[in-house]
């Protein structure tokens, strides 16, 4: 099941990147009308890779949530605490695993977006940087929320993972809608979303020792 999520995420990411870049090329040939500013369309579409890369990153990290649930139920987390690790150490371990796995889905999207460069290398490079910021921030926040929620359950279930992914998608969904409206302010919008999500995730991670007592990590 975990491998299926990873493969699906990679295929989805590559397909979305190709489709958006193709539409950007086509939109460049559209005639300008009085009702639609066609010049804004390539910029809007080229920066859509930012929120969608975060969605793909979330989908690919699903196996980490399933692993956390399995480790808690089998007593591995109890062993980690027994050998001297703290709650934050345990959570940070799964966080790093989420970051590494999310790159499997996001990096091909960013690389392909730069290679195709439908709206210029500069915009593609900026979009890639914002994709990393937004993607890692969203993955970090959902990972903290999912692992914290699972640790509070007496018998956590892997079925919670779709709920976590849905929450992460809802975080970036407004960005998809606003990008279509703000046009020239796309860069600042993506940056604000990424930094905002990162701030919340960092605060929750720093507060893990207060939010989750050690006994909650026992099977």
C-alpha positions in Angstrom: 0.0 0.0 0.0 2.8 2.4 0.8 4.6 1.7 -2.5 1.4 2.4 -4.3 1.1 5.8 -2.8 4.7 6.6 -3.8 4.3 5.5 -7.4 0.9 7.2 -7.8 2.4 10.4 -6.4 5.3 10.4 -8.8 3.1 9.7 -11.8 0.7 12.4 -10.7 3.4 15.0 -10.2 5.0 14.4 -13.6 1.7 14.4 -15.4 0.6 17.7 -13.8 3.9 19.4 -14.6 3.7 18.3 -18.3 0.1 19.4 -18.6 0.6 22.8 -17.0 3.7 23.5 -19.1 1.9 22.5 -22.3 -1.0 24.8 -21.5 1.5 27.6 -20.9 2.9 27.1 -24.3 -0.5 27.1 -25.9 -1.7 30.1 -24.0 1.3 32.1 -25.3 -0.2 31.8 -28.8 -3.7 33.0 -27.8 -4.9 36.4 -29.0 -5.3 39.2 -26.5 -8.9 40.2 -25.9 -10.4 43.1 -24.0 -12.0 40.7 -21.4 -9.1 38.4 -20.7 -5.5 39.4 -20.0 -3.7 36.5 -21.8 -0.3 37.8 -20.8 -1.1 36.9 -17.1 -2.1 33.3 -18.0 1.5 31.9 -18.5 2.6 33.3 -15.1 -0.4 31.9 -13.4 -0.1 28.4 -14.8 3.7 28.2 -14.3 3.4 28.9 -10.6 0.6 26.3 -10.2 3.5 23.8 -9.7 4.0 25.3 -6.2 0.7 24.1 -4.5 0.4 21.0 -6.5 4.0 19.8 -5.6 2.9 20.1 -2.0 -0.1 17.9 -2.7 2.2 15.3 -4.4 4.7 15.5 -1.5 1.9 14.8 0.9 0.6 11.8 -1.0 4.1 10.3 -1.3 4.7 10.6 2.5 1.6 8.5 3.4 3.8 5.4 4.2 5.5 7.4 7.0 2.1 7.8 8.8 1.5 4.1 8.4 5.0 3.3 9.7 4.4 5.4 12.8 1.2 3.6 13.6 2.9 0.2 13.1 5.9 1.2 15.3 3.6 2.4 18.1 1.5 -0.7 18.0 4.5 -3.1 18.0 6.2 -1.3 20.9 9.1 0.2 19.0 8.4 3.7 20.2 8.4 2.4 23.8 11.9 1.0 23.1 13.1 4.3 21.7 12.0 6.1 24.8 13.6 3.4 27.0 17.0 4.0 25.4 16.9 7.7 26.2 15.2 9.4 23.3 12.7 12.1 24.0 9.3 12.8 22.4 10.8 15.4 20.1 13.6 13.1 19.0 11.0 10.4 18.1 8.8 12.9 16.2 11.8 14.5 14.5 12.9 11.1 13.2 9.7 10.6 11.3 9.8 14.2 10.2 13.1 13.7 8.5 11.8 10.5 6.9 8.8 12.5 5.5 11.1 15.2 4.1 13.3 12.6 2.3 10.4 10.7 0.9 8.5 13.8 -0.2 11.5 14.7 -2.4 10.8 11.5 -4.4 7.6 13.2 -5.6 8.6 16.9 -5.6 12.1 16.8 -7.2 10.9 15.2 -10.5 8.2 17.9 -10.7 10.7 20.8 -10.1 13.3 19.3 -12.4 10.8 18.8 -15.2 9.4 22.3 -14.7 12.9 23.8 -15.2 13.6 21.6 -18.2 10.4 22.5 -20.0 10.7 26.2 -18.8 7.5 27.2 -20.7 7.6 30.7 -19.1 11.3 31.3 -18.8 14.1 29.8 -16.7 13.9 32.5 -14.1 10.2 31.9 -13.3 10.8 28.1 -13.3 13.7 28.5 -10.9 11.7 30.7 -8.6 8.7 28.3 -8.8 11.0 25.4 -7.8 12.3 27.2 -4.8 8.8 28.1 -3.6 7.7 24.5 -4.3 10.4 23.3 -1.8 9.4 25.8 0.8 5.6 25.2 0.5 6.0 21.4 0.0 8.3 20.9 3.0 6.2 23.2 5.2 3.0 21.4 4.4 4.6 18.0 4.8 6.0 19.0 8.2 2.7 20.3 9.5 0.7 17.3 8.4 3.4 14.9 9.7 3.3 16.6 13.1 -0.5 16.6 13.2 -0.8 13.0 12.1 1.8 11.5 14.4 0.6 13.5 17.3 -3.0 12.5 16.7 -2.0 8.8 16.3 0.0 8.9 19.5 -3.1 10.0 21.4 -5.2 7.0 20.3 -5.2 3.9 22.3 -5.0 1.8 19.2 -4.1 4.0 16.2 -5.2 3.0 12.8 -3.6 3.6 9.4 -7.0 4.7 8.1 -6.2 8.1 9.6 -3.8 8.9 6.8 -6.4 9.9 4.2 -7.7 12.4 6.7 -4.3 13.9 7.2 -3.7 14.1 3.5 -7.0 15.8 3.0 -6.1 18.4 5.7 -2.9 19.1 4.0 -4.6 19.6 0.6 -7.1 22.0 2.2 -4.2 24.1 3.4 -3.0 24.7 -0.1 -6.3 24.7 -1.9 -6.9 28.5 -1.2 -3.5 29.1 -2.8 -4.7 27.4 -6.0 -7.8 29.6 -6.1 -6.0 32.9 -5.1 -3.2 32.4 -7.6 -5.8 32.6 -10.4 -7.1 35.9 -9.0 -4.0 37.8 -7.9 -1.9 37.3 -11.0 1.0 39.6 -10.6 1.2 39.0 -6.8 1.7 35.3 -7.3 5.3 35.3 -6.0 4.4 37.0 -2.7 1.3 34.9 -2.3 3.3 31.6 -2.6 6.0 32.9 -0.3 3.5 34.0 2.3 1.7 30.6 2.2 4.9 28.7 2.6 6.2 30.8 5.5 2.9 30.7 7.2 2.6 26.9 7.1 6.2 26.6 8.1 5.7 28.8 11.2 2.8 26.7 12.4 4.6 23.5 11.8 7.8 24.7 13.6 5.7 25.9 16.6 3.9 22.6 17.0 7.2 20.6 16.7 8.9 22.8 19.3 5.9 22.2 21.6 5.8 18.4 21.2 7.2 17.8 24.7 4.3 19.8 26.2 1.6 18.6 23.9 2.4 14.8 24.1 3.4 13.1 27.3 5.8 10.1 27.0 3.0 7.7 28.1 1.1 8.5 24.9 3.8 6.9 22.8 3.4 3.5 24.6 1.4 0.7 22.9 
